[in-house]
């Protein structure tokens, strides 16, 4: 190794390391957000299916909470329309809307893009 090239690998590492860390954080954020999205989608379908067979709103919300056990329950917003089993006659539609806030862990991206809401809406016909 020549005398003038001793610090070359240190400089190359210093240039590449931030980019590599951003990629790793980005993959982690994508996985977290995709998991939350799929969980909301699954919970919405499960809840809508329970609602179509004539369940009360409390049972529907319990089903949602069971299906979203990987998410923070206090941050999950649940909307069931129309409200009340008696307002969902056979042949009408029931709409389940789930909203969950997500924030980025990636430095710089988390500072630029604030928290945003993932939303899932599922509509099924009451049997």
C-alpha positions in Angstrom: 0.0 0.0 0.0 1.3 3.4 -0.9 1.9 5.9 1.8 -0.7 8.4 0.4 -3.6 5.8 0.3 -3.9 4.9 4.0 -7.0 6.9 4.6 -8.7 6.0 1.3 -10.8 3.1 2.7 -11.9 5.3 5.7 -13.1 8.1 3.4 -14.9 5.6 1.2 -16.6 4.1 4.2 -17.6 7.5 5.5 -19.2 8.3 2.1 -21.1 5.0 1.7 -22.2 4.4 5.3 -25.0 7.1 5.4 -26.4 5.8 2.2 -26.4 2.3 3.4 -28.0 3.2 6.7 -30.8 5.2 4.9 -31.5 2.1 2.7 -31.7 -0.1 5.8 -34.0 2.3 7.6 -36.1 2.6 4.5 -36.6 -1.1 4.2 -37.6 -1.2 7.9 -40.1 1.6 7.5 -41.6 0.0 4.4 -42.0 -3.3 6.3 -43.6 -1.6 9.3 -46.0 0.4 7.1 -46.9 -2.5 4.8 -47.6 -4.7 7.9 -49.9 -2.1 9.3 -51.7 -1.8 5.9 -52.2 -5.5 5.6 -53.4 -5.8 9.2 -56.0 -3.0 8.6 -57.1 -4.7 5.4 -57.6 -8.0 7.0 -59.3 -6.6 10.1 -61.7 -4.6 7.8 -62.7 -7.7 5.9 -63.2 -9.7 9.1 -65.3 -7.0 10.7 -67.4 -6.4 7.6 -68.1 -10.2 7.3 -69.2 -10.3 11.0 -71.4 -7.2 10.3 -73.1 -8.8 7.3 -74.5 -11.6 9.3 -76.2 -9.3 11.8 -73.7 -8.7 14.6 -74.0 -5.8 17.1 -71.4 -3.0 16.9 -69.7 -4.1 20.1 -69.0 -7.5 18.6 -67.7 -6.0 15.4 -65.3 -3.8 17.3 -64.2 -6.8 19.3 -63.4 -8.6 16.1 -61.4 -5.6 14.8 -59.4 -5.5 18.1 -58.6 -9.2 17.9 -57.5 -8.9 14.2 -55.3 -5.8 14.9 -53.5 -7.2 18.0 -50.1 -6.2 16.4 -51.1 -2.5 16.3 -51.5 0.0 19.1 -55.2 -0.3 20.0 -55.5 3.3 21.4 -54.4 4.8 18.1 -56.9 2.8 15.9 -60.0 4.7 14.8 -63.0 2.6 14.0 -66.1 3.8 12.1 -69.1 1.5 11.4 -71.8 2.8 9.1 -74.7 2.6 9.5 -74.5 2.6 13.3 -76.6 -0.1 15.0 -77.7 -3.5 13.9 -81.3 -2.4 13.5 -80.1 0.1 10.8 -78.6 -2.6 8.6 -81.5 -4.4 7.0 -80.9 -7.3 4.6 -79.7 -6.1 1.2 -78.2 -2.8 2.5 -74.4 -2.1 2.6 -72.3 -1.9 5.8 -69.1 0.2 5.7 -66.2 -0.4 8.0 -63.5 2.3 8.0 -60.3 1.8 9.9 -57.7 4.6 10.3 -54.3 4.2 11.9 -51.5 6.8 12.2 -48.0 5.9 11.0 -44.8 7.7 11.4 -41.4 7.1 9.7 -38.4 6.0 11.7 -35.9 6.9 8.9 -33.9 10.0 9.8 -34.5 13.0 7.5 -37.6 11.3 6.0 -39.3 11.4 9.4 -38.4 15.0 9.8 -39.7 16.0 6.4 -42.8 13.8 6.2 -44.9 14.0 9.4 -47.1 11.3 10.7 -49.8 10.2 8.2 -52.9 8.1 8.4 -53.4 4.7 6.8 -57.0 4.2 6.0 -58.9 1.1 5.0 -62.6 1.1 3.9 -64.4 -2.2 3.4 -68.0 -2.3 2.1 -70.1 -5.5 2.1 -73.8 -6.2 1.5 -75.8 -7.4 4.5 -77.2 -10.9 4.1 
